[in-house]
Every structure is written in structure tokens, then in C-alpha cells.
Amino acid sequence: MKKISVFTLMLAVTAVFGQKVSDYKYISIPKTFKDFEKDSYDLEASLAKALKSKGYTVIQEGKDAWPAEIGQNSCSIAKANVINSSSFLKNKTVLEFKDCNDKVVFSSKGASSIKEYKEGYQDALKQSLISLPASNPIAIVETVKATPVTTEPVTKNDVSSSSPVSENKSGKYSNGKLNLQKIQVDANQFILADSGSSIPFAVFKTSSKKDVFRVKLSDGSYTIGYFENGNIVIDVPQGENGYTKEIFSTSK
């Protein structure tokens, strides 16, 4: 029986699909941005206020003050920076967010014709915040400290009566063409993956409605999925032709 590496699949969710700033719940803001060490013009406070209004949790202290939830996983927090890119006639800023690998996950430019520095930089920052999406966090995997773990389909003999594993947490599903394994990443996310590939076929995230999920397919398209009579159903996009109903039934 082939084993599936949960570690590999979880990394694939992060690496193949890529991270967006909206995937994060926590944003770290330094006490002073490097380009504004002489005078911050209250940019840190303005950015913190704007981020909170978009649903992010702002951390402005050092790592010692990080919540326990992220204390052991530095990849669950994005780092914010405001860069001074002013020209002779305009106050300009670049709002930037980086992940734990120092990769930029969001960048936006802002410019202001206001000549006064404080008002001008504040206005430029405000412009750069227009395109910033609201927080819509997902589980983000720590790629450095995580330890590989393997799993295989659970049988009744493998589970004691006190085990929290239930039949809908994992299992095999097929639509007659694809045979996929359901892997529960956490309480709010699971994936369907081909046992012969490290790339997930689909990533499911909970929505506000029970048993209805927001789904991202391996081709990058977004759709919805849901449970129906014990099966997993995905509305697969067909371009201008709408959607087709793809049913994955439990298989042995």
C-alpha cells in the first residue's frame, strides 16, 4: 500500500499555489521603518490602524511578544515595510510584505503631490493601501522546522475506541478517472491529492456555510465544493460554458 507524505502535500499547498498577503492573519510591523528612522511621520501607527480595519492582527513588538499560536512557526506571520521612493516633486512610498523566506508576497506603490513631508507620506501610504486585500487566513506551513510525517488510509484495526479520527477525516475518493486521497490538514482545511503526485488536485477551505467549501484547483482556478450523500462534489469551471458537477465517491 502506497504511503502519502503529509509533509510533502502540505508544502505543495504552500509552494505550488503560493502565498498571498491575504492568506496571513498576523502582520509584523517594526517600531520604525528603516527608511524613516530619522522621522517616522507616524507611518507605523497609520499602517497598523489600516491593517486592523482589514482584519489583520498586528504585532508591533519583537518576537518575545509573539502570541503562542505563532511563537513556534515564524512562517505564519508576514513582515511589513514601508519604503521611501520619493522623487524631487512627489512624496512616494512602496508598501511591501514579505514571508518567512524573505519573498515579497505583496507590493504596492503610493504617491502624493502634497509637499509637506508628514501629510505627503501619509497620503502616499493611504494610496498604496487601496489595493491591499482583507485578511482571509489559511494554514501556512513552517518549511524549515517541520518534520516529515507519513500516513496511510486508516483501517478499523488501526484505530482504538478512544481515537479522535473519524471516517470523514480521511479516505479514498474517485470519479472513475481519478483516484484521490483526502488529507485533513487542520480543522478548516483539507486536500484531495493523487497518491502518485506531490501536487494537490484541490485545496478545500471552510466557508460560512456548513459542508460548503471554497476550493482552489491545481490549475489555479477557484470554485466551490461540498459534501453530498457522503460524496465530495466540485463545481469545475468550464470557461464561458459555466460549470460541470464532478462527483468523487468514496472508494475502497
N, C-alpha and C positions, 0 to 999 in steps of 0.2 A: 504494500500500500504506500503510495507516494505521500511524503510529508510536505507540508506547505510552511514556509518560513514567514511567520507573522511579522518579524522584524523587517524582512525584505519588502513585504507588501505594504507595511506602514510607511517605510521610506519612500516607496513608489508613490504613495498618496501625496507625500510632500514634494518629492523631486520631480516626478513626471508632470503632475498638474501644476506645480509651482505655487509659491505663496503670494498672496496679495495683502496689503496692509489691513484690509477689512477682515482678514482671517484672524487677526490678533484681538485679544481682549485688553492686554496690558501694553502700554507705551511708556518708555522711559525718557524723561526729559532731564538734561543736565541742569545744574544750578545756574550755569552761564554758558551760552553758546560760544564756541571758540572764536568765531569771527566778531563777536560782540563783547569781548572781555573787558574793554575799557568802559563801555556803557551798553547795557543790555536793552535799554529803551522799553523795558517791561515785556519783551517778546516772549519770555518763558511763561509768564503768567497768562498772557493772551492766548498762547498756543494751548496751554493746559485747559483753559476755560472752553476753547473751541472743541478740543478733543472730547471733553466730558459731555458736551452738548450732542456729540455724535455717538455716544455710547461707549467710549473707551474708558478704561481705568488708568489713570495717570500716576506714574511713580516718579517722584522728583528727588528722592533721596538716593543714597548709594545702595549697593547690593545688600548691605546689612539690614536694610529696612524692607526688603522684598517680602511679600506675603509667602507663607509656607507653600502655597499652591505652585509658585514658580521658583522657589528657592533652590530646588534640585533640578530644574530644567531651564537653562538660560535661553533655550530656543523658543520659549513660549512668550517672549517679550520682544518687542521691536524698539529700536533706538531712534529717537527723533533728533533732527538737527536743522538749524536754520542758517543758511549760508549767505553771506553778503556778496552780491554780484552787481553792485551799483555801478552805474556809468556816470559820466560828467553831469548829465541833465536829469537823471532819474534815480530814485532810490529803488533798488531791486533786491529781491530775496529769492532763494531757492529752498523750498521746504522738502526735506528728504527723510525717508525712513529706511533703516537697514535691519536685516535679520541677524541671527547669531553668527552667521558666516561672513558678515560684513557685505552682504549683497543688497543692493538697493531694491526695495520692494515697492516704493512709491516715490515719485519726484514731481514737483510742480513749481513753476515759476510765477512770481508776482512782481508787478512794477507799479510805481506811483509817481505822479508828477508833482506831488506835494514836496516842497523844498525843505521844510523843517524835518530834521532827522527823525525825531520820535514819531511824529504824525505820519511821515512818509514811510518809515519802515513798518509801522503798524498797518498802514493801508496796503502796502505790498504783501505783507503776511496774510491779510484778510483776502486778497485776491488769490493767493496760492492755495487757500483753504477751500475755495469754491468747489473744486473737483475732488476733494477728499471724500471717499465713501464712508458711510456709517459702519460701525463695528458689527461684524457678523461672524463671531469667532468659531473656529474649528479646533480639533485636537491637532497640535503641532508636535512632531516627534523630535526628541533630542537625538541628533545623529552621531554624537561623539560618545556619550556615556551609556547609551542604551546597550543592553546585552541581547544578542540573538536568542530567540526562543522559537522552538518549532512546535507544531501541533498537528494533530490529525483528527479526522472525524471521531466524535465521541460515541462510544457504544454503551449500552446499559451496564455491562460488566466493568466499565472503566469509571463509573460514577457511583459514589456512595449515596445513601439516602440523605445525607446532610449537605451534599454538594449544591452550590448555587446555580450550576449550569442547567439550563432548561433546553428543551428540544428546539425552540425557535432562536437560540443564541448562535447556533452554527449548524451546518448541514450542507448537503449537495443539492443543487438545483440544475434543471436542464430545460431547454426549449426545443429539444430534438436535434439541435445543431451544435449548441454549445453546452458543455458540462462545466458548471461553475461551483466553487466553494464559497459559502457565506462565512465571513470572518467578522466577529463583533469587535471593533476597535475600542469603543467605550460605550457609555450609556446613550450617547447621542449620535453615534456614527458606526456604520458597518460597511463592508465592501463585498462585492462579488468578484471573484478572481478565478482565472483559469489556472489549474494546478500545474500546467506546463509553462506558465509565464509568470514573471515577477511584476507585470503591469496589470493593475486592477481593471476589470471590464467596466465597473461602475462604482462610484462612491456615493453612499446614501447618508444624508444628514436629516435629522428630525425637523419637522415643521411645527406650526402651531396646532395642527390637527393630528390626532392620534392615528398612527399607522399610515400616514401620508408623509412622503419624504421628498426633499429636494435632492436631485440626482445630477451628478456630473459624470458624463460618459468618457471613455478613453480618448475619443476624438476631440474632446474639449467642449462639446455641446452640453447645454443644460436642459433638464426636463423634470418631470415628476415621476415618482414611483409609489407603489402602495401594496399592502397585503390584501389578498382576496382569496377566500376559501383555502387558506394555507399556502397559497402560491405568492410569488413576488411578481408584480406586474410593472412594466416600464413603458411609458409613452415615448416611443422612439421617434425623434424628429425626422420628417421626410421632406425637408425644404418647403417649397410652396404648396406641397401636397398635404400638409398637416402632419398628423402623427399616425403611427401604427401601434397597436397594442401587442407588446411582446410579453408572453406569459412564461415564467420559469417555474416549473413544478418541482416538488420535492422528488428526489430520486434516491435509489439505494445503490 
